[in-house]
Amino acid sequence: MNLLQLSWKNILHKPTSTLLSLVLFALGVGLVSLLMLVNRQLEDKFEKNLAGIDMVIGAKGSPLQLILSSMYHIDAPTGNVAIADVKAFLNPKHPVIGKAVPLSLGDNYRSYRIVGTTFDFFDLYKAELAQGRRWEAVFEVVIGAAVADALDLKTGDTFHSSHGFVVDENLEHTDASAFKVVGVLQPTGAVVDQLILTSPQSIWGVHEHGDHEHEHEAYDLSKPLTDYEGESITSVLVQFKARNAATLNMPRGINENTNMQAATPAWEINRLYAILGDSALALQVLALIIIAVSGLSVFLSLYASLRDRRYELALMRVMGASRGKLFALILLEGLLLAAVGCVIGLALSHTGMGVFARALESSYRYSFTGALFLKEEIWLVLAALGVGLLAAFIPAVQARNTDISQTLAEG
């Protein structure tokens, strides 16, 4: 019987202490791994959806809420602003603003948000059509790849929107014209995959319906939005031509001198990272404590088992086993416990991430996955194995120093 087989049999000989050590190792490694997976994928989503946007203008309220609702589409808007108030920022000849993309929010179809915007929105996310065309008339829509897959929609299909962001048949706009799908976008991996895009005029038409015969004639898509000063939108996504003193002061000027607010995405997302980071750090510390406790459990288990196995180890020496072999035997037991605990922990974390991903997708329409393995997890495994070896070191030294004659005499 080789050392590996013998070590495994010795581990199984003490099922209770072995199970405790494995559970602790699995919990510690699994929790750290899960935090890594969540943090990495959240950061990827936040970074990808920044889309080069320098500022978001909207109604007064929480600036973080404005960013989350307008850029990540995972919160309710802070309200609406009149086009008359944002007209200057929508001017294509603005000396500071390179691109201003209006958004009109407030409706959904089966929980997928309908966004009234302009074709500049496609450019922000480098979104290309997979089939069909862009809208040319009121109540025509282009849908993201995830929307098409989840709802089995294709060009030519029609549907009625619902008010708000929850699925409620009582809020369906059945007395307004139906939206018609005219295009489907290619997958981008960004938030646009989860959206139904149309013109702001379509959003206004849904909420100001009354005469179906004239709904499509009420708004002319060839006219710029600034011609509709009596209408409202939710927010404006802004890209600056360059970053200079004027752009740095613009958000503060809007906040102090208008009835609107301007939020800087990079600043607000960093604030969010800070909030989430404190919680993640606390959980990481807890996980590391669990791993340390699991190492202590391995140490106590091996240390206690030596008292029962002293005679067995002495017999192994008599039968030709060297001191180094006994030392390696105990080290291998600690390493095996840590390795099996790591495998169980990683399996739990990736399975849990898969379950968590489905819940997130159901609630927020963001896609996450448990089938992602990070290089940082390799270092996590190596650290856990190191804990197992360290825990087994003192018992291994004791096994190596077993006194054959005294142990056999006490037999």
N, C-alpha and C positions, 0 to 999 in steps of 0.2 A: 504494500500500500504506500503510495507516494505521499509527500507532505501535504499537497492540496487536498487529497481525499481524507487524510487523517485530520486535517484542520477542520474540514467541513463536518465530519462526524463528531468532533469535539464540540463544535458550535451547536449542532442539533441535540447534543446530549443535555443541554440546559435550555429547553424551549422557552421558559418564562422570561429569563433574563435576556435571551437572544431576541425575543419578540419586542421587549421594551427598548432595547438598543436600536433595533431596526425601525420601530415607530418613531423614535426621537430623531434618528438620522433622516428618515424620509420626510418628516414634518419640516425640519430645518432646511434641508436642501430644496424641498418642494416649494416652500414659501419664498426663498430667495430667488429661485428660478422663475416662479410666477411673477414676482415683482419685476424681474428683468424683462420678461416677455411683455407685460403690460406697459411698462415705461417705454420700451423701445418702440412699440407699435403706436402708442399715443404720440410720442415725439415725431414719428414719421408722418402721422396724420396731420399734426399741427404744422409741421414744416412744409409739407406738400401743399397744404391748403392756404398758406400765406400768399402764394401766387403773386408775389411782388407788390402786394397792396401796402401802401404807406400810411393811409389814413381812412377812417370810416366816419362819415357824417350821418347823424340821425337825430331822433328825438331825445330830449333830456332824459336822463336815467342812469342806470349803471353802465359805465363804459365797457366792462367785461361782458355784460349781457348783450350790448350792441355788437361786439365782436363775435361772440358765440352765435348769435342769431343771424347775422349778416354774412359771416364768412364760413362758419362751420355748420350752421343750420341745426343746432342742437338746443336752442333756447327760444323763448318767445321774444318778439321784437319789443323795443322800448316804446313804440308808438309810430306815428306817421309824421312826416314833415311836408309842408306845402311846396309845390314846385316853384312857386314865386319866391320862396325863401332860399332855395338851392340853385336858382336859375343861374347865378353868376358862376357857380362851380361846374355847371354843365356846359358852359361856354367852351367850344372847341378851341377858341383863340385865347384861352386863359394863359397868362404869362408864366405861371408856375406849375399848373396842373397839366400833365401829359395825357392822362386818360381818366375819365370820370364815368363810372358804370352805375346807373340807377338800378335799384331793386324795389319791387313791390311784392310784399309777402302777406300771408294771411289765409291762404287756402291750401287744401291738400286733396289728394286722391288716394284713398286707402292708405293713409298716413305718409305718403310720399309728398313732399312739399312742392307746390307750384310757385315758380318764381317768375315774376314779370321783369324783364330786363331788355337790354339791347344786344346786338351781335358782338359788342366788345367783350361781353362775358365769356364767349367762346375763346377769345384770344387769351384771356387771363389764364385759362387752364389748358391751353393748346388742344382744345376739343375739336375733333374732326368727325364728320358724319360717316357712319357705317352704311346707312341706307337713307333714301329719301332726300329731303331738302330742308332748308330753314323756312320759318314761317313767312308768309307773304300777306296774310290777312288776319284780322281779329279772330280769336278762338282757335288758331292753329298752334300746335305745340311741337317741340322737339324734346324727346325723352332721353335720359341717361341710360347707359348700358345695364346697370343694376335694376333700374325701374322696368326696363323691357323684359329682363329675365324673370324678375320676381312676379310681375303682374301679367306676363305673357301678352304684352302689347306689341303691336306692329303698325307700320304705316297704314293709314286708312281707318284704324279703330277710333271709336269715339267714347267719351265718358263725361259725366257731370262731376264737377268739383264739390267739395264740402268746405264749409266755413271752419276756420281754425286749423289746428294741427292734430286733432284726434279723430278717430273713426267713429262717426255718429250719423246714422241714416237720417236723423231728424234735422241735421244741419246741411244736408245736401241741397245744392242749388238746382233743383229740378225745374224751376220756373225760368231758368236762364238757358241760353244756348249751350249745347254740348261742345266740349273741346274735341278737336280732331288731331290725331297724331299724323304729322307729315314727315317726321325725320327721327332717326335713332342714332345716337352718338356711339363712337367707338369707346371701349373702356379706357379710362385714364388713370385709375387708382386714386383719383381726387374726389372731392365732394360732389362734383358735377355728375358723377355716375348715379347719384342718389336723387337727382332733381328732375322736375318736369319744367321745362323752360318755355316761356312764351313772351309776348310783348306786354308792357305795362298797360297798354290800352285794353288788352284782353281782361286783365284783372279788374280794371275800372268797369268794363262792360258787364262783368258778372255781378258786380255789386250795385250797378245802376240800371239793371235790366227792367224791362216792363213791356216793351213792344218788340217782339222777336223780329218783326219785319225790318226794323230799323237799327237793331243792335249792331249789326256788322257795318252799318253806315255811320255810326255815331262817331267813330274815330278814324282818322286818316293816318296810316302808318308811315306815309311819306313825309309827314310833318315832324319837325323836331319836338321833343317832349317839352321844351321851353315854351312852346306855343300854348300849352295846356296849363296855364298858371292857376286855374281854379281847381286842379286835381292835386292829389297827394301821392307820395311814394314813401317807402319805409326807410331807405338809406341810400347812400352813395359810396361806392368803393372808389378810392382815389389812388392813382399812381402819379408821383411827381416827375417833372421833367429832369430835375436834378435836386440834390440835397444841399441846401444852403441856409442862410439865416432866415430867409423868408419862409421856407418850408418848416423850419424848426419852430417858428413863432405862430404859424397859421393855426394849429389846433388850439393853442391858448387863446388866440384872438377870437376864434369861433365860440369857444366856451364862455368867454367873458363878455362878448358883445352881441350875441345873438340868442334866440330862444331855442337853439339847437346845441348839440354837443358833437365834438370831434374826438375820436379815440384812436390811439396809435396801436396797431395790432402787435408789434414786437414788444412794446411795453406791457400791454395787458396779458399777453401769453407768458411773458417772463414772470409776471405776478402770479399767474395761475400755476406755473411750474413751482414757484416758491411755496405756494399753499400745498400743492400735491407733494412736493419734495419733503416737507416736514413729516407728513403722514407716512410716506414711503420709507423715510429714514427710520422712523420709529418701528415700523414693521421689519425692516432689515436688521435693526439691532435685536429685536425679539427673535428673529430667525437665527442670528449668529449665537445668541444665548442658548437657543434650543440645540444647535449643533455642538456647542461647548458642553452642554449637559449630556448630550448623547455620547460625547467622548468620555466624559466622566463615568457614564453608565458602562461603557465598554471596559474601561479600566477596572471598575469595581467587580464586574462580572469575571474578567480574566484573573484578577487578583484573588478573588474568592475561590475560583475553580482550582487554582494551584494547590490549595490546601488539600483538596480531595484527590488531586492527580500527582502528588509528590511521589508516591510509590510507583505509579505508572511511568513517570518520567525517569525515575531511578532504574527501572527495569529496561527502559529503552537505552539508557547509557550502558548497562551491562551487556545488552545485545549488540552494541557497537555504534550506537548513535553518538555523534560528537556533541560537544557543548554548543557549537555553532548551529547544528541542526535543531536542537531544542529551542535555541534563541529564534531561529527562523520560523519554527512551528508556531510559536505564540504570536510573533509579529504578523504572520500570515492570517491567523485567526482574526486579529484586529482589522487587518486590511480587507478581509472577506466581508466582515460585518459592515464596514464603511462602504464597500463597493455595492453590496446588495441594497443597503439603505439608499445609496445614491440612485441606483436604477429605479427603485420604487418611488423615490421622491420626484425624479424627473418625469416618470410616467404619470404621476399624480398631477404635477404642475401643467404638463402639456395637455392632459385630458381635461383638467379644470379650465385651462385657457380656452379649449374648444367649446366647453359648455358656456363659459363666460362670454365668448364671442357670439354665440347664438343669441344670448340675452341682450347684448349690446346692439346687435343688428336688428333685433325685434323692436328695441326701444328707440334707437337713434339712427338706424339705417346705415351705420358704419360697419365695414367689414373688418374683422379681426380673425386671427387663426391661431390654432395650437400647433400647427405643423410648421413651426419656425424654430430652428435651432441656432442659438447664438454662440459665437466664439467665446463670449464671457462665461458660458456654462462649462466650458472645458476647464477654465481656471477654478470655477466653483467645485467641480468634481475633484480636481487635484488637491484643493484645499481640504475637502472633506476626507479624502484618502489620507492626507497628512495628519488630520486629527485622529483617524483610526490607528495609524502607525504610532503616533505619539502616545495615545492611550495604552497601547500594548507594549510600549518600550520597557517600563519598569517591571511588569510581570515577566516579560521575555528575559530580562537580566536575571531575575530570580530563578527562572527555569534553567538558565544557562549555568548558574552557580549551585545547582542542586548537589548536595553532598550524598554520594551514592551509598557509602557504608553506613552512615548514620540513619538515612531514610530506610534502608533495608532492615537495619537492626530494630527500628521502631515499628516496621512492617505492620 
